Amino acid sequence: MDEQLAGLAARFRYFAAQETQGTTPLYERLAVNIAGDPLVLAIATHARPEQPLPHLFFAVVHYLLLKQPGAELARYYPDLNAAPASDDPYPAFQAFCLEHRAEIEEVIATRRVQTNEVSRCACTLPAFGLVAERTGQPLWLIEVGTSAGFNLLWDQYGYDYGNGLRWGDLTSPLQLNCELRGKQPSLPVKIPSVYNRIGLDLNPLDVNDPDTVLWLRALIWPELRERVLLLQQAISMTQMMQPTLIAGDALATLPGVLHGAPTDVALVVYHSSTLNQFPTSSQAHFRTILEEIALKRDLYHISLEWEQNNYELTLTSYHHDKQEREVLAYCNAHGKWLEWLLPFSARQCAAARVSSRVVNDVVDVIALDGIRHCLHPQEVEKSDGIGVVLMRIGDNTR
């Protein structure tokens, strides 16, 4: 195996070991086999170098398979077969790839991984709430790597974080579930006002185009059937709302969009699983653009990206030549769980008229979400008579 193929093999092995376990057993088995198959690896060499190769390769095969659901390989895909075959899927996978080699090479050279995972909104929501709370201004949203624009509409969805904690439009056709780990997140007291929402993407996806919808469908891993339903609901809402999507290199389009925002709004730039597709030099350029704008006005940057060993939700606040970066939470890549790291602020508790009292050595705190938190006294810090909640979500009771 030559050096190029060896490098691709390592990427598939990493994918199998770090990204698929417990989520997609099919892709895990296939990725391990691809790593040792020079014939299939040779097909993968036609992808753009900046693309996350295993994700793209599997999406391309899935895309073609969705067009040919009668193919032998479809027997192993849970989304195409209610009772998927349990024997080794690789012979059928390899045969499909070699038979459709020309098609795979064409599609993999032109398509991008633009997974528009709407469930990530459950992770980014608390960050938008913090910006709204701290500024008291309506939000001017700019999403980099917007794909089809689903995550521009986060304020239109309903959220269920478990333990009775719900937020947003509970009548929305799209309801998102997210498991909480650690502390309770700082959810907005009310839905923040969104002044404008703009999505930037090299190739925005048109949800009114059937082939584009099929590609979005192909990006979903075969075992994650619940995400297919969420995708369908998100498509319907995006077709109705029609957010503004701007095509082009974000490094070229972002400055103009930033300069176009009025001064009486909170300017928010955000992205999720996007910067990993930027070359290192482009990532540096992106941050320089934000720093230059911040010399003229306040700016907030929300990021949900893979950092070392975790998907981190961060909020960077720019105030002239100063910036403060906060790691708000660790998250699941698909928005399935959120581990919040910050306590409630005193201001949040004050805004919600939090009250606290000690009963039988337990502090009974009524927090901004209406949930009663039973805490030990050492878990509550007094600040001007306001209880600042420092607690774990597992301690919640109604």
C-alpha positions, 0 to 999 in steps of 0.5 A, a space after each residue: 500500500 503506497 503512502 497516500 493510501 496508507 494515509 487514507 487507511 489511517 483516517 478510516 481506522 480513526 473513524 471506526 475507533 473514535 466516531 462510530 462506536 455505539 452509534 453506527 455499527 454498520 459503518 464501524 465494521 465497514 470502515 475497519 475493512 476499508 482501511 485494509 482494502 486498497 481497491 476501495 481506498 483508491 476510489 476514495 482518493 478522488 475526494 477533496 483533501 479538506 473533506 472529512 473523508 470517511 463521512 463523505 465516502 459513506 454518504 456518497 455510497 448511501 446516496 447512490 444506494 437510496 437511488 437503488 434500494 433493491 441492490 444487494 447492499 441495501 439488505 444491510 442498511 437499517 434505514 432501507 431494511 426493517 430487518 437488516 442482514 447480520 452476516 458480514 456486509 463487506 463483500 456486498 459493500 466492496 462489490 457495490 463500490 467496484 461496480 459503481 466506481 465511476 459514479 462514486 468518483 464523480 460524486 465524491 469529487 463534487 459533493 461536500 459533507 454538509 450535514 445540517 444536524 438540527 439537533 445541535 440547536 439544543 446545544 447552542 441554544 444556551 449560548 444564544 440565551 447568554 448573549 441575549 441576557 448579557 446585551 439585552 438586545 435583539 440578535 443579528 445571527 450569521 451562521 458560517 457553514 449554514 448548509 440548508 439553514 436549519 440551525 438558523 431557525 433555532 428559536 422556532 423549535 421546541 426543546 425537551 431536556 428531560 426532568 420536566 425542563 422544556 423550552 421554546 415553542 412547544 407547539 412547533 412541528 419540530 421538537 428536539 430532545 437532549 439529555 442533560 449531564 452536569 449542571 443545568 444550562 442557562 436557558 433564556 427566561 424567554 425566547 430571545 428576539 431575533 432581528 435578522 438571520 443570515 446563513 453563509 455557505 460555499 454551496 447553500 443547499 436548496 431544500 426545494 430541490 429533490 436531489 439536494 434533499 436526497 443528499 441531506 438524507 444520505 448524510 444521515 447514518 443508517 441506524 439513526 432513523 429518528 434523525 430522518 424524521 427530524 430532517 423531514 420536519 426541518 425541511 418543511 419549516 425551512 421551506 416555510 421560513 425561507 431564511 437568507 442564504 448567501 453563496 460564496 467563500 465565507 472569508 469573502 462574504 462575512 465582512 460585508 454581512 458584518 458591516 451591514 448589521 445595525 448598531 442596536 443589535 447583538 452581532 452573533 457569528 456562529 458555526 457547528 462542525 464547520 471549522 474542521 473543514 477550513 485549512 489552518 490558514 483560513 481558520 486564522 483568517 476567519 478569526 482575524 476578520 472577527 477581531 477587526 470588526 470587534 475594534 469597531 463594535 461588540 461581537 459574539 462568536 459561538 462555536 460548536 467544534 471538536 477540540 482535542 477530546 470533546 465537542 466544545 461549545 464556546 462563547 467568545 465575547 469581543 469588546 474592542 481590543 479585548 476578548 473573553 473565551 468561555 467553554 460553556 459545555 461539552 456536547 454530543 456531535 449530533 446534539 444528543 446530550 449536553 454537559 453544561 459547565 457554568 453555574 447560573 449567574 446572579 443576574 439570571 437568578 435576579 431576573 427570574 426572582 429566584 427565592 431560596 429557603 433552608 428547610 431541614 438542612 436543604 436549600 429549596 431554590 425556585 429557579 428561572 425555569 420554574 423547577 424546584 432545586 433541592 440543594 445542600 447549603 454549601 451548594 448555594 452561594 449567597 449574593 445580595 439575597 439571591 441564590 446562585 445555583 451551583 448544582 447538578 441536574 440530577 438533584 432536580 425535583 418538581 
